Structure formats: C-alpha cells, structure tokens
Amino acid sequence: MAETATVQRHVHLAELTTLRVGGPADRLVTATCDDDVVEAVRRADADRTPVLVLAGGSNLVVADDGFRGTVVHVATRGIVQESDACSGVTVTVAAGETWDDLVVRAVDLGWAGIEALSGIPGSVGATPIQNVGAYGQEVSQTVAQVRTWDRHHNRIVTLAAADCGFGYRTSRFKAEPGRYVVLGVRFQLALGDLGAPVGYAELARTLGVEVGQRAPMLEVREAVLALRRSKGMVLDPADHDTWSAGSFFTNPVVAPAAVPEGAPAWPQPEGLVKTSAAWLIERAGFTKGYAPPARRHSRTSTPWRSPTAVRPPRVTSWRWPARSAGGCTNASASCWRPNRRWSAASSRNAGQNSVKVGSADPLVAMPITSSSTIANTASTSSTVPMIPVT
Ligand SMILES: Cc1cc2nc3c(=O)[nH]c(=O)nc-3n(C[C@H](O)[C@H](O)[C@H](O)COP(=O)(O)OP(=O)(O)OC[C@H]3O[C@@H](n4cnc5c(N)ncnc54)[C@H](O)[C@@H]3O)c2cc1C
C-alpha cells in the first residue's frame, strides 16, 4: 500500500457518519489515492474480510456494535477539467471529493447541469450509487463515465453512463451491492451562465420561472439551498435538527389507481405516477417529531434524525420488509492520474436492487424500503430487496 493510506483500529464510525451513530470498526483504512483504495479492498477481499466502503457517511446507518471488518474511507482528491469546447466541458473528479464543492465550482465556472443538486452532502464517488437527485436533476443527466474497481474480476472497469443502469435513485452499482468501488466520475457539463432547464415545480415557483425555463445558475443554487434549509436538509453542525442520514424512503412510483385520495401524483413514464413518501408516512401516523427508536424530523418527513446531541439512538439490528407496495422498480492527491487511467472497458449484467442488512426483528414496518445503506454485522447478514429514495 502506498504511504498515503492510514490504518486505524477500533475507530468509532459515529465520527464518520452524519447521523453520528455507529460503533467501532475493526480496521479503518483512510485512502487518499486510488491505488490505496484498490489495495485496501483487494487485500481485504483476499483475506475474506468484510469490507464497508465509506466516504462522506451521509447515507449510512451503522450499528452500535460497529463493523467487523475493514472500513475503507475514500478520501481521494482531484478535479481535472479535461476538455473545453463551445458545447461543454468534461470534468473528471476523484471519488472522495466533496460533492457540494464540485457544485460550487461548477456554478462559479459556468458549468451547467448540477446546480439543482446544491447542498447534498457526501462525496462525488457516492453519487452514481443511488443516482443522487433533487429538485429536478439527477447525476445520471451529466455523468459520462464512472471509473471503478470491480471486485468480482479484480480489475479497473470504466463504465459508460449507458452501462450504469441509472434509474430513479438506483443504478447497477446499487443493484450489484459491493461489487463496484467507484474511484472517479467523469461529468459532461454544458457551458453558460444559465442553469439547465428547471425541472421541479417548487423550484420554478421560487425562481419565478416556468418549469422548463432556465435561470441563472447562482440563483438556482441559492434557491435550492433556501428550500433545502427550510426543510432542515442542509447539514449544519450547530443545528441538531439537521443531523440525518438523508431521506430514508423513496417516493413510490405506482399505477394512478393505487394513489390514495389527496396524495400528490406526479406523472411518470409508462402511465405511472410518483406519489409522495412523506405524505404516506405522515398519514401512516409517523408525524413530524418523534417515533421511537429514532426521531422523525420536525420539518420534513422522510429523513431520520439522531434524537439527541449527547446521546445518539441505540442502533442494534435491522430488517426491512421485502420489496414494497410502492413497486418502484427503478428502485487524491498525487496519485490521481485520470488521463492515464480512463480507458473505456465496460462490463455486464445488472442484478436485483439489494443491500446487506443484519437479520433481526423489524425496526420499522413501513411499506416503503430504504435507500440508505445499513451497515450491521451484529448478526448474520442477509440480503433483501430494497427500493431507492428522495
Ligand atoms: C441532510 C441530507 C440531505 C440529503 N439530500 C439528498 C438528496 O437531496 N438527494 C439524494 O439523492 N441524496 C441525498 N442525501 C443522501 C446522501 O447525501 C447521498 O446518498 C450521498 O451520495 C452519499 O454520499 P456519501 O459520500 O456520504 O456516501 P456514504 O454515506 O459514505 O455511503 C453511502 C453508500 O454509498 C457507498 N459508497 C460511498 N462511496 C462509494 C464509492 N466510492 N464506491 C462505492 N460505493 C460507495 C457506501 O458503501 C454506502 O453504501 C442526503 C443526505 C443528508 C444527510
């Protein structure tokens, strides 16, 4: 392993998750270059040691018992603007870069297409996993390639966007959990002062434009941040109410007849509609406020919050219901050398959308499953289907 990796034992993962819960990891490798990420994963795999890839920790719930295995903390850095033409710019970004830093840079430099994704915590490398999206944009709209370490074949594989299986809060990376470690993402962005056409009614209203119209990128960013703040969806260390692991539930995409009276219904392809997980959760009795053992947020319904600043919730074991009623199937530093390493080589099949969770009593019996990753080795792990979020 290169000298840049640090190895620590028994570090509490609460320090690395935005929910601020999580017990100790047997081994924590902090990797600041791709070689170290690959080497840490490869070695653990060779030793048959469980691996948890962790970056910003903003979409992870880790049990108090911690993680029995190697946690690979992706802390790589590097943003390279690789080509520039009148039509656009290609930007290659290390997985460990902070997502919102990239958005800030894009807005500053007039790279359009990710401005509505302002304020989303976490890393660039995690964005393709669940096809991060908000306010009418998804990373799939601008991702050109994803460079990965394929743990099945022990080799670097670069996937073109078309091979990433992107859907609503899902991708082949999520469909084949654990197989791919994202090392970097290449984005294709438009150039200009105006953002991409606004695709979300609430944002359009806030900006005073129609859906489909464009607005100055900086205004879009500021409007999105204001909307997110009003819902407690911008992390603020001083505001305990913002400590969360993000939205835990997806908006179900269903046949129109399945939408309860009064629930929102946004048209989707193939005659389906997307309804609101928040609306359903509220009507199921989980109102804003508290619901043991984790508290529901007081400003919005989908995220989970850590209930107290001094004493995070005890997280022991988890099991989620099988694929739900919703039926949402589309459920570095010096080492960074993107030009040399981005040779295209794709691979195959997309599997079921699933995640490893511990087997134990159900914690919450909601008819909608989660997109957040639940890391728990307190008991024997099992794999259950899961539906994507936000
Ligand atoms: C306040 C708040 C608001 C949020 N708002 C949104 C939103 O609007 N839209 C949205 O889509 N999400 C949202 N999220 C969720 C979260 O920000 C995203 O899922 C983000 O992409 C997670 O990045 P991370 O680096 O923190 O990932 P982590 O939490 O570290 O990891 C999440 C999952 O991705 C895997 N992973 C991370 N990095 C890699 C990698 N390099 N290679 C392979 N696997 C990897 C991990 O193993 C884990 O399974 C929000 C979260 C919070 C706390």
The ligand as a Tripos MOL2 file, in Angstrom:
@<TRIPOS>MOLECULE
LIG
   53    58     1     0     0
SMALL
NO_CHARGES

@<TRIPOS>ATOM
      1 C1        -29.1430   16.2360    5.0120 C.3       1 LIG1
      2 C2        -29.0430   15.2700    3.8560 C.ar      1 LIG1
      3 C3        -29.6580   15.5870    2.6570 C.ar      1 LIG1
      4 C4        -29.5760   14.6900    1.5810 C.ar      1 LIG1
      5 N1        -30.2000   15.0130    0.4150 N.ar      1 LIG1
      6 C5        -30.1660   14.1480   -0.6200 C.ar      1 LIG1
      7 C6        -30.8320   14.4650   -1.8410 C.ar      1 LIG1
      8 O1        -31.4420   15.5150   -1.9920 O.2       1 LIG1
      9 N2        -30.7640   13.5690   -2.8510 N.ar      1 LIG1
     10 C7        -30.0830   12.3950   -2.7300 C.ar      1 LIG1
     11 O2        -30.0650   11.6290   -3.6920 O.2       1 LIG1
     12 N3        -29.4400   12.0630   -1.5890 N.ar      1 LIG1
     13 C8        -29.4700   12.9210   -0.5380 C.ar      1 LIG1
     14 N4        -28.8380   12.5890    0.6280 N.ar      1 LIG1
     15 C9        -28.1560   11.3000    0.7440 C.3       1 LIG1
     16 C10       -26.6330   11.3690    0.5530 C.3       1 LIG1
     17 O3        -26.1720   12.6880    0.6360 O.3       1 LIG1
     18 C11       -26.2320   10.7930   -0.7960 C.3       1 LIG1
     19 O4        -26.6560    9.4800   -0.8810 O.3       1 LIG1
     20 C12       -24.7170   10.8450   -0.9820 C.3       1 LIG1
     21 O5        -24.4080   10.4950   -2.3130 O.3       1 LIG1
     22 C13       -23.9770    9.9130   -0.0520 C.3       1 LIG1
     23 O6        -22.5930   10.1830   -0.1970 O.3       1 LIG1
     24 P1        -21.5560    9.7730    0.9130 P.3       1 LIG1
     25 O7        -20.2050   10.0360    0.3460 O.co2     1 LIG1
     26 O8        -21.8850   10.4210    2.1860 O.co2     1 LIG1
     27 O9        -21.8290    8.2120    0.9920 O.3       1 LIG1
     28 P2        -21.7080    7.2720    2.2870 P.3       1 LIG1
     29 O10       -22.7830    7.6180    3.2240 O.co2     1 LIG1
     30 O11       -20.3100    7.2600    2.7910 O.co2     1 LIG1
     31 O12       -22.0420    5.8700    1.6240 O.3       1 LIG1
     32 C14       -23.3490    5.6200    1.1230 C.3       1 LIG1
     33 C15       -23.3340    4.3310    0.3170 C.3       1 LIG1
     34 O13       -22.5460    4.5030   -0.8450 O.3       1 LIG1
     35 C16       -21.4390    3.5830   -0.8000 C.3       1 LIG1
     36 N5        -20.2870    4.3100   -1.3090 N.ar      1 LIG1
     37 C17       -19.8200    5.5200   -0.9040 C.ar      1 LIG1
     38 N6        -18.7400    5.8550   -1.6440 N.ar      1 LIG1
     39 C18       -18.5460    4.8500   -2.5200 C.ar      1 LIG1
     40 C19       -17.5920    4.5920   -3.5380 C.ar      1 LIG1
     41 N7        -16.6010    5.4720   -3.8170 N.pl3     1 LIG1
     42 N8        -17.6730    3.4420   -4.2290 N.ar      1 LIG1
     43 C20       -18.6530    2.5460   -3.9660 C.ar      1 LIG1
     44 N9        -19.5810    2.7280   -3.0100 N.ar      1 LIG1
     45 C21       -19.5190    3.8520   -2.2970 C.ar      1 LIG1
     46 C22       -21.2670    3.1650    0.6430 C.3       1 LIG1
     47 O14       -20.6730    1.8780    0.7500 O.3       1 LIG1
     48 C23       -22.7080    3.1580    1.0850 C.3       1 LIG1
     49 O15       -23.3300    2.0050    0.6190 O.3       1 LIG1
     50 C24       -28.8860   13.4640    1.7100 C.ar      1 LIG1
     51 C25       -28.2480   13.1630    2.9370 C.ar      1 LIG1
     52 C26       -28.3370   14.0550    4.0010 C.ar      1 LIG1
     53 C27       -27.6700   13.7100    5.2910 C.3       1 LIG1
@<TRIPOS>BOND
     1     1     2 1
     2     2     3 ar
     3     2    52 ar
     4     3     4 ar
     5     4     5 ar
     6     4    50 ar
     7     5     6 ar
     8     6     7 ar
     9     6    13 1
    10     7     8 2
    11     7     9 ar
    12     9    10 ar
    13    10    11 2
    14    10    12 ar
    15    12    13 ar
    16    13    14 ar
    17    14    15 1
    18    14    50 ar
    19    15    16 1
    20    16    17 1
    21    16    18 1
    22    18    19 1
    23    18    20 1
    24    20    21 1
    25    20    22 1
    26    22    23 1
    27    23    24 1
    28    24    25 2
    29    24    26 1
    30    24    27 1
    31    27    28 1
    32    28    29 2
    33    28    30 1
    34    28    31 1
    35    31    32 1
    36    32    33 1
    37    33    34 1
    38    33    48 1
    39    34    35 1
    40    35    36 1
    41    35    46 1
    42    36    37 ar
    43    36    45 ar
    44    37    38 ar
    45    38    39 ar
    46    39    40 ar
    47    39    45 ar
    48    40    41 1
    49    40    42 ar
    50    42    43 ar
    51    43    44 ar
    52    44    45 ar
    53    46    47 1
    54    46    48 1
    55    48    49 1
    56    50    51 ar
    57    51    52 ar
    58    52    53 1
@<TRIPOS>SUBSTRUCTURE
     1 LIG1         1 GROUP 0 **** ****
